[in-house]
Amino acid sequence: MEYTTLGRTGLKVSVAGLGCGGPSRLGLRDASDSTDHAVALIKQALDLGVNFLDTAETYGTESVIGKAIKGMAREKLVISTKKTLTPPGHPNPEEEVRVGLEQSLKQLDTDYIDIYHLHGVEPNDFDHAKKRLMPAMRRLKEQGKIRFIGVTEAFVEDPQHRMLQDSLKEDIWDVVMAGFSLLNPSARKTVFPLTRQKRAGMLNMFAVRRGLSQPQRLKAMVAELINTGAIARGAVNLDDPLDFVLRDSGAATLPEAAYRFCRHEPGVDVVLTGTGNPAHLQENIAAILKPALPRPVLDKLAELFGKLDHLTGN
Ligand SMILES: NC(=O)c1ccc[n+]([C@@H]2O[C@H](COP(=O)([O-])OP(=O)(O)OC[C@H]3O[C@@H](n4cnc5c(N)ncnc54)[C@H](OP(=O)(O)O)[C@@H]3O)[C@@H](O)[C@H]2O)c1
């Protein structure tokens, strides 16, 4: 594993982080799925050198992390979890944050959280988050219950990163989580210059998602781009639109190429990988440690997707 410093937090984090949410939720797709499998997946990631675990109060995976890390030296781990925003009109959002944090601590079986995020903040939520929730977050930080304050964007609703662009004008986040992938690299221009300026740590979500792991979804997405004129007809092979990526990069699979794309982007600190499959986990961590994609492949990807800022790959 390789390690890096997560912006101004100073935390030493593995460049691959285990995403315990997303479509896979460690394989816990429904209530009948085995938590033993999920615990084993977390242990596998830890054995491969991953020290960064990302979850949220809504994922249903905090307690599984608690089980997997039992007996481990807590200071060797970086745990990131998230508070869902309270709906508008809630009488006491500050108290909701405090109670949410206590529940997360209990589920995770720990007495502090390294990074506590406001989860999926949409552009219109920022004012409420800043005025009503941030004071409570700051209090938790002063009490030592959380070490750093983060925010995650609602990438599907806000693929142009409007919330991050707006909120990063201020200096309130220690860490941010943004969507970034070869299908939508727009954060490179609109977010990373700001995170660098503020020295905020940058966590990369949506590196692969469904668009880069399910060939039919990719084909449909590219067909739509051609229909709308966003990509020139004839610019790609319609049956296998990213065939050139595998052919010219030596990557064995598209997920491998997609993780390599993100890992070598200046401005990305941790690439999150989400899976319920132990073989995928092994491949993905190996991919994150492989070299950058060759320049001609990056150039062709930039030609196809470099100006787009609406795809999420969801
Ligand atoms: N707003 C937010 O706060 C927010 C939103 C979304 C995500 N996140 C965080 O970001 C993390 C990463 O996002 P994500 O979970 O969507 O991760 P991702 O790594 O971009 O994509 C995961 C998807 O790709 C598939 N996949 C992964 N590796 C594969 C491989 N080698 N071959 C084929 N398919 C593969 C997975 O299915 P399999 O299970 O079959 O491998 C899953 O469907 C989440 O787990 C969560 O922690 C945060």
The ligand as an ORCA input file, in Angstrom:
! r2SCAN-3c Opt
* xyz 0 1
  N     -22.538     11.519     -1.145
  C     -21.835     10.581     -0.532
  O     -21.462     10.768      0.591
  C     -21.441      9.323     -1.230
  C     -22.133      8.911     -2.389
  C     -21.692      7.752     -3.017
  C     -20.604      7.043     -2.532
  N     -19.968      7.465     -1.387
  C     -18.828      6.716     -0.820
  O     -17.939      6.430     -1.878
  C     -17.691      5.031     -1.887
  C     -17.303      4.626     -3.289
  O     -18.422      4.716     -4.177
  P     -19.010      3.409     -4.800
  O     -19.267      2.424     -3.692
  O     -20.115      3.727     -5.697
  O     -17.724      2.852     -5.531
  P     -17.145      2.614     -6.939
  O     -15.903      1.962     -6.559
  O     -17.070      3.793     -7.839
  O     -18.198      1.618     -7.679
  C     -18.727      0.514     -7.074
  C     -19.511     -0.299     -8.107
  O     -18.603     -0.873     -9.040
  C     -18.655     -2.303     -8.976
  N     -17.265     -2.771     -9.018
  C     -16.264     -2.413     -8.168
  N     -15.122     -3.039     -8.522
  C     -15.412     -3.811     -9.595
  C     -14.625     -4.691    -10.388
  N     -13.329     -4.885    -10.150
  N     -15.224     -5.319    -11.416
  C     -16.549     -5.110    -11.686
  N     -17.327     -4.296    -10.965
  C     -16.778     -3.640     -9.914
  C     -19.303     -2.642     -7.661
  O     -19.981     -3.892     -7.752
  P     -19.425     -5.216     -6.956
  O     -19.958     -5.142     -5.585
  O     -19.996     -6.330     -7.770
  O     -17.930     -5.180     -7.016
  C     -20.259     -1.454     -7.471
  O     -21.452     -1.655     -8.198
  C     -19.001      4.429     -1.342
  O     -18.856      3.081     -0.956
  C     -19.264      5.377     -0.197
  O     -18.436      5.046      0.896
  C     -20.369      8.596     -0.747
*
